[in-house]
Amino acid sequence: MSLEKILAIVAFAILCFYLSFLIRYVPRLDLGVVLAITVVLAGYDLLFHRTPR
């Protein structure tokens, strides 16, 4: 596993951690939908992004 992939996974985990606190202290449905879309898009980018060589 490359260093770039490890850093991307750590960044994704930090993003999810931050967003979990946000949704926990501001429990609104519309905010939850936006945060869910954000996590899905970031996860998709993490899994399917190819770095040019």
Secondary structure, 3 states (H helix, E strand, C coil): CCHHHHHHHHHHHHHHHHHHHHHHHCCCHHHHHHHHHHHHHHHHHHHHCCCCC
